[in-house]
Amino acid sequence: MSVANRAARDAALGPAAATLARSALTGGNDTVGPTLASGSGPLQNLLLAALPATDFAHIAPHLEPAALQLGEMLYEPGEQLQHVYFPTTAIISLHYICENGATAEIAGVGSEGLLGVSLFMGGDTTPSSAVVQTAGLAYRMPAPLLVREFNRGGSMLRLLLRYSQALITQMAQTGACNRHHSVSQQLSRWLLLTLDRLPSNDLVMTQELIASMLGVRRESVTEAAGLLKASGVISYRRGHITVLDRPGLQAHVCECYGVVKAEFARLLHDVHHH
């Protein structure tokens, strides 16, 4: 790709998505483009699986499978979502983009949640953006249909409100962690939360991408990753990170990971039970 074409793509996608797209092109990822043949039913999303059969039956005909590509921008700041997304194997990153182009992740969404909280909370849009962090599958439905189901009340309304509170906790804890804890602790938290949404201990992820997620310098991530590697808890090569010792990684993390996990478990206990 020429420098001119890369610059044009980066301007169109925004900083966070451009970093993810470069990771897809240079990070050695051979699973960037998921296909619908990969196999992933809607009930692999834990929110959908937690709905009573009658509530799920209302929305099931409107759920459309979507293969999400690494770096794909799902919405930009101030843009209204046309669809709500229920990830099954994909992970979506919610980013805030500053005026100078700097970015930082404020939350992640995987099979435990949905993208589109602003739709049923009444705000319609948000100042953040959403970009695909890990390629995979999701199910989407038209935004007006989700709002209609939410306004019907009952189990759907209660479930989505509890998920929204858990998501707010994740955002608040991320802000506190980024301000008060070391890059090594932030990296450990981010790795553990990402692993919780993946079926294996292998992440397709560059240090440049992680730096963009945490909102820190790449050199800081390199130093933090080096400490974790020296401790024997991770290994990494270009574009790939493997967690070798999860308990060891948890020993390096701050309390923020446990706070987020405990709040999701408290508010969405029925989701994990299902």
N, C-alpha and C positions, 0 to 999 in steps of 0.2 A: 504494500500500500504506500503511495507517495506521501510526502510530508504534507502537501496541499490537501489531499483527500483525507488524511488523518485529522488535520486541523478542522476541516469542514465537518467531519463526523463528530469530533469532540464538541464543537460548538452546538451542533444539533442535539446531541444527547445530554450534554451537561457533564460536569467534572466527574461525578461519581460513576455514572453509566459508562463514560469514556474509559475510566480506569478499569472497570470490569470487562469492557470489550477488549481492551488491550491484553488483559489477563487471558481471555479466551484465545486470542490470536498467538500469544507468545508463551503461555504457561504450560504448554504440553498437555492440555486437557482434551482427551479424546471422547468426552461425554458431554460436550457443550450443547449439542442439538438433540434433546430428547424427542422421542416420537410417541405417538399415541399407542403404538404397538408395545411400548414398554410395559404396559399393564399397571393400572392404578385406578381403583374404583373410588367413587366419591366418599364412601364410608371410611376410607383411610384418613380423611380429615376428621379430627376428633370432635370438633363442634357439630358437624353434620351427623356423626355417629351417635352423639348424645341426644339428638332430637327424638322425641316420641315418634312412632311410626306414622301417625296421622299427620304430624307437622312436616316430617320429611316428605311424605307423599305429596304435599302441596307444592313443594319446590322441586322435587326430583325431575319432572318433565322439562324444567327450565335450566337444568344444570348442563353446561356445555364443557367438554374436556378441552383443555388448552395446554399445549407444549410451550413452556416458557424458556426462552433462551438466555444464557448468561449475558448480563449487561443490558437486557431489554428494559426500557423505561416504561413503566406502567402508568404513571402519572407524574406531572411536573407541578411545581408550586402554583397554587391558585387555579389549577385545572380540575374540573369536576369529573369524577369517575363515571364512565358509562356502564361499567360492570363492577361487581364485587367478586373477589377472588378467594376461593377456599383451597389453599395449597395442600397437596398430598405428599409429593416428593420434592417439590421446589422450595427454596427459601427466598423470601423477599426482604430486602433491607429498606427501612425507612430512613431517609437522610434529610439533614437540614443543610442548605447551601447558603453560605454567606455572600455578601456583596463582592468580596475579593476573590470568590471562586472556591475558597476553602470549604471542605465538607466534613461532616461527622455523622455517624450513625446514631439515631436516637432510639431505635428498636428494631427487632427482627421478627418476622412472621413466618412460621412454618406450619406443619400439619396440625398444630395445636390451635390455630386461629384463622383469621380472615383479614383480607385487605379491603377497607372501605368503611371503617368505623364512622367517619365524618358524615356518611350518607344518612345513617339512621339516628345520629346524634343531633341532626338538624343544622349543622354548619355547612354542609355540602362540599366545601373545599378546605384545604389546609395549606400552610406555607411550606410544607415539607414535600419531598419527592419520594417515589417508590421505584426501586430498581431491583432486578433479579440478581441475587447474590450467588445462588446455586441453581444451575439449570435443573429442570424437572417438570413435573406435571401439576396442574391445578384444575379445579372446576370453577367456572364462572357463570354468573347469571346476571341478567339486566338489573341495573340499580333500582329502577322503580318497583320491580317485583320484590326485592328484599325489603324496601321501605314499606311496601304493602303488608308483607308478612309480619314485620316488626310491629306495625300499627294494629295488627289483629290482637296483639297481646299474647298472653299465655306463655308457654315454654320458650318460644323463640325470643320473645322480648327479654325474659329473665336471663336466659343464657347469654345473649349478646351484651346485656348490661354488665353482667359479671365478667365477661371476657374484656370488656372495655376498661373496667377497673383494674384488672390484672395488667393490661397493656399500659395503662397510665403509671402503674407501679414500676414496670420495666423502664419506661422513659425517665421517670424521676430518679430511679436508682442509677441509671446510666449517666445522667447528668452529675450526680454526686460522685460517682466513681471516677469519671473523667477529671473532676476538679481536685479530688483529695487523695487518690491512690496512684501508686507508681505505674509506669507503663507495663512492667512485668505483671502486675496484678490485673490491670485492665486486659492485657492480652490473654491471661489465663481465664478470666471471666468470659471473654468473647469466644475463646476456643470451646469452653465447656458448654455454653449456651448453643453454639453451632452444632457441636457433637450431639446434643440432646435431640436435634432435629434431623440427624443423619443415621443411616442404617449401619455405618461402619466408623472406624477411627481414622479414616483417610479424608483429608480436605484438599480440594483443588483450589489453591489460594496462594497468591504472591504476597511478598512483604509490602509491596507498593499498595496493593489492595487493602491489606490490613491497616496500613498507616492511614489510608483514606477513611476507613471505617471508624478508627479510633480518633481521628482528627489530630494526629501527631506526625512528627517527622519520620521518614523512612528509617533514618539512622537509629532512631530510638527503638523502633520495632526490631531492627537487626540486632541491637544490643540485648533487648529483652528475650528474643528468640534464642540468642546464643546462650544466655543464662539457663533457659529451660532445656536446651539441648545438652549443655554441659552437665545438667542434673539428671539426664537420662530419661526425661519425661516425654520428649518429642524428638522426632528426626525430621529433617526437611531437605528437599532438593528443589530445584527450580520449579515453582508452580505447584508444589505438593507439600503438605504437612501431614505427618502421621503421629498420632498420640500413642506412645508406647506404654505409658504408666498413668492411667487416669487418676488413681488415688494420689499419686505424686503430684499431678497437675492441680488437684484440689487442695493440696497442701500449700501451693503457691498463691492461690486465689484469695481475694479479700472477701468480706462478708456479703458483698453485693450479689454474688451468684446465689448464695443461700437464701437471701431475702426474696429475690425474684422467684426462685423455685418454690419457696414456701407459700408465697402469695398466690401463685398459679394453682398450687395443690389445694389451698384453702378455698379459693373461689370457684374452682372448676373440678372439685373432687368427683362429681358425677361424670365428667368428661373422661377422666383417667380410668374410672371404674368401667365405663362402657368399652 
